[in-house]
Amino acid sequence: MNDRPTETLAGFAAHLRYESIPAPVARRCEDLFLDWLGSALAGRGAKPVEAIARVARLMGPHEGPSEILINRSGSTPLFAAMVNAAASHFAEQDDVHNGSVFHPAAVVFPAALAVAQALGRSGRELLAASVVGYEVGIRVGEFLGRSHYRTFHTTGTAGTLAAAAATGHLLRLAPERMLHAFGSAGTQAAGLWEFLRDAADSKQLHTAHAAASGLMSAYLALEGLTGARRILEGPQGLAAGMSSDADPTRLVDRLGERWALAETSFKFHASCRHTHPAADALLQLMKAHDLRAEQIRRLTAHVHQGAIDVLGPVVDPQTVHHAKFSMGTVLGLIACRGAAGLSEFENGYLDTDVVALRERVTMELDGEVDAAYPSRWVGKVTVDTHDGRTLCGRVDEPKGDPGNSLDRTEIEAKALRLASFSGAAGAEEMHALFARVWTVAEAPVVGPLLAAARAI
């Protein structure tokens, strides 16, 4: 048994090279990168995102080498990573890794892009650092276990380590200094679910803090600042304080053989991922039975415990973003509008028919669904109709999962919708961005992505 898993993980993060990454994994990283860019652009104009951007501008320089995507300005890597991380977690369309219940893109790419731009690294170095961030963050999330997620937002906690790993790789930290970066990142890891009870803006702060703190931890390690060597598995480390079912073997699970990045799912609906399995199951059921919303007397979503923990407190959504954590609202939009996308939430989450359907939705813990979670997110719904029928819908792989994934045409279409929704970029500019992303591995230097005169 490996009694120094954090050290082993740090060595992997320091030593991985682009040439060692299987080609399908590198291409998948490009897919995830474009998917993230769409989500980051969609955050333009959102209240919490713009607040964080204003503070970053107040605290940091008005120009710099790292690009803030929502307003095309430049800043230091620290502040660009902070704002881009906040922006990419607002629309609820950023990716998710099922087994770790972790959103890697929203913390890995903001740090990696900002640092690559500042240091003039190549596209291949950007991709390798991003893969490192995914592999580290996912394993930390899996290590922390289901008990951690009941209280802590894994994207804020494991995400701090993920951002440190990606940044440290671009800084070319030796394994010893990468280990210190992990120690500093882990002691700053944070993010609590309590914000959902108040419809507070903290979720964007979770990703902003994780990306910025992880980035800073790596830069401090470069300067010689030391951190705890066993920050994850030590007697007073993350597991001791944040988990009751931590499994240190998950930290080093087939490093270099199992590519966890390739297991990551794209989000199809613009809502919390815990709602997606039931949403897909309801879509399937309504299509199969030609069902209309007004025919539904009662709707039961059969869910895992994690869905109840996260979505249960949201009984009367107060904002558009809050509504994305309401199972009743999501299923109400699916039933009444046929979709739960950005425009459906923005224009319809308080519509009378949607609210009426929301009130007829309940969540029930399902043994089969809970046993499969988190490695598989099974969707099951039961509909009781006004004419006495009981109808059941089921999906075993929600849209966006690796076995039911999005192809590049679908990823591009999604990114276009996201950028158009916020007005952050036009179609012509987005098509130019697609070309840059699909050829990023050939770029000798990573430059601004959205400046017409200077391409990647």
PyMOL commands that set and color helices and strands:
alter all, ss='L'
color gray80, all
select helices_A, chain A and resi 5-15+18-20+23-42+47-59+77-88+105-119+123-151+154-170+175-188+193-198+202-222+238-242+248-252+260-263+273-289+293-295+305-311+320-323+327-337+342-348+352-358+367-372+402-404+408-422+427-438+440-442
alter helices_A, ss='H'
color red, helices_A
select strands_A, chain A and resi 66-68+73-75+296-303+361-365+379-385+390-395
alter strands_A, ss='S'
color yellow, strands_A
deselect
rebuild
show_as cartoon
